[in-house]
């Protein structure tokens, strides 16, 4: 595991160890050191290019959850070479072209142009750097390369706002400001489902690319917020407000021209073994985890005063 103590890597590690897999984790050794006692740890730093700890040993597969720019992946492949069987790279659905694509897009959707001349990750460069990483893995390992492209990942230990924002807000009940339109489609995948896809892909030695998106049934943003309220035992009234009134990238909210990015086809991943945790289960687990950790501040979280100001901008019904 290249990275294995944060959100996605932590879930993959937990699933692998529960299934009896022997795992070696490579990371900086600064976070999550209390997790997974007894696991072999090799300390290095991808940002500085320190891969010395991986210069010996052989592994059936490597799972790369911490490669964001081509240098990360290139240096990892250079040191690992053919001492690994399969190279599974955790990519992103941000790799796809944003125009000329409709609902139900598959893994064969055209990719964005790769970028290799920057390591500054922005809304424009993040997906394009991931494209370059994918291409390099496929060029080096061929049929021994596997690419997993998650959509928005949710679940306990999520370091981003995402679903946690709406779980927390819906639990408080009352009038809820919803930027954009409540009928917007939303795709969130439970992090444990993502992990449960990775493991059979390795066990079955499957090449190719796979969408990791969920939940099992299509859901809108409004339906998701109501589901969060039901789990928390609260009642909410959704108040649509202009998307332009909030910061871009507000949790789970997309403008209409990007709704197709929330309607990707999960069929290939489902056929490969990815389960579908019911949305209320994910919501309940996020609610319990967030309360247990004391509900710390979230990025993009609206204060009561900010939300009250948005109500004055409410979009008229119809």
KAZIDA-V781967 format. One record per residue. RES is the residue in three letters. BURIAL is # if it has 9 or more other ideal C-beta (glycine too) atoms within 8 Angstrom, else .. Layout:
RES;BURIAL
RES;BURIAL
//
This chain:
UNK;#
UNK;#
UNK;#
UNK;#
UNK;#
UNK;#
UNK;#
UNK;#
UNK;#
UNK;#
UNK;#
UNK;#
UNK;#
UNK;#
UNK;#
UNK;#
UNK;#
UNK;.
UNK;.
UNK;.
UNK;.
UNK;.
UNK;#
UNK;#
UNK;#
UNK;#
UNK;#
UNK;.
UNK;.
UNK;.
UNK;.
UNK;#
UNK;.
UNK;.
UNK;.
UNK;#
UNK;.
UNK;.
UNK;#
UNK;.
UNK;#
UNK;#
UNK;.
UNK;#
UNK;.
UNK;#
UNK;.
UNK;.
UNK;.
UNK;.
UNK;#
UNK;.
UNK;#
UNK;#
UNK;.
UNK;.
UNK;.
UNK;.
UNK;#
UNK;.
UNK;#
UNK;#
UNK;#
UNK;#
UNK;#
UNK;#
UNK;#
UNK;#
UNK;#
UNK;#
UNK;.
UNK;#
UNK;#
UNK;#
UNK;#
UNK;#
UNK;#
UNK;.
UNK;#
UNK;#
UNK;.
UNK;.
UNK;.
UNK;#
UNK;.
UNK;#
UNK;#
UNK;#
UNK;#
UNK;#
UNK;#
UNK;#
UNK;#
UNK;.
UNK;#
UNK;#
UNK;#
UNK;.
UNK;.
UNK;.
UNK;#
UNK;.
UNK;.
UNK;.
UNK;#
UNK;#
UNK;#
UNK;.
UNK;#
UNK;.
UNK;#
UNK;#
UNK;.
UNK;#
UNK;#
UNK;.
UNK;.
UNK;.
UNK;.
UNK;.
UNK;.
UNK;.
UNK;.
UNK;.
UNK;#
UNK;#
UNK;#
UNK;#
UNK;#
UNK;#
UNK;#
UNK;#
UNK;#
UNK;#
UNK;#
UNK;#
UNK;#
UNK;#
UNK;.
UNK;#
UNK;#
UNK;.
UNK;.
UNK;.
UNK;#
UNK;#
UNK;#
UNK;#
UNK;#
UNK;#
UNK;#
UNK;#
UNK;#
UNK;#
UNK;#
UNK;.
UNK;#
UNK;#
UNK;.
UNK;.
UNK;#
UNK;#
UNK;#
UNK;#
UNK;#
UNK;#
UNK;#
UNK;#
UNK;#
UNK;#
UNK;#
UNK;.
UNK;#
UNK;.
UNK;.
UNK;#
UNK;#
UNK;#
UNK;#
UNK;#
UNK;.
UNK;#
UNK;.
UNK;#
UNK;#
UNK;#
UNK;#
UNK;#
UNK;#
UNK;#
UNK;#
UNK;#
UNK;#
UNK;#
UNK;#
UNK;#
UNK;#
UNK;#
UNK;#
UNK;#
UNK;#
UNK;#
UNK;.
UNK;.
UNK;.
UNK;.
UNK;.
UNK;.
UNK;#
UNK;#
UNK;#
UNK;#
UNK;#
UNK;#
UNK;#
UNK;.
UNK;.
UNK;.
UNK;#
UNK;#
UNK;#
UNK;#
UNK;.
UNK;#
UNK;#
UNK;#
UNK;#
UNK;#
UNK;#
UNK;.
UNK;#
UNK;#
UNK;.
UNK;#
UNK;.
UNK;#
UNK;.
UNK;#
UNK;#
UNK;#
UNK;#
UNK;.
UNK;#
UNK;.
UNK;.
UNK;#
UNK;.
UNK;.
UNK;.
UNK;#
UNK;#
UNK;#
UNK;#
UNK;#
UNK;.
UNK;.
UNK;.
UNK;#
UNK;#
UNK;#
UNK;#
UNK;#
UNK;#
UNK;#
UNK;.
UNK;#
UNK;.
UNK;#
UNK;#
UNK;#
UNK;.
UNK;#
UNK;#
UNK;#
UNK;.
UNK;#
UNK;#
UNK;.
UNK;#
UNK;#
UNK;#
UNK;#
UNK;#
UNK;#
UNK;#
UNK;#
UNK;#
UNK;#
UNK;#
UNK;#
UNK;.
UNK;.
UNK;.
UNK;.
UNK;.
UNK;.
UNK;.
UNK;#
UNK;.
UNK;#
UNK;#
UNK;#
UNK;.
UNK;.
UNK;.
UNK;.
UNK;#
UNK;.
UNK;.
UNK;#
UNK;#
UNK;.
UNK;#
UNK;#
UNK;.
UNK;.
UNK;.
UNK;.
//
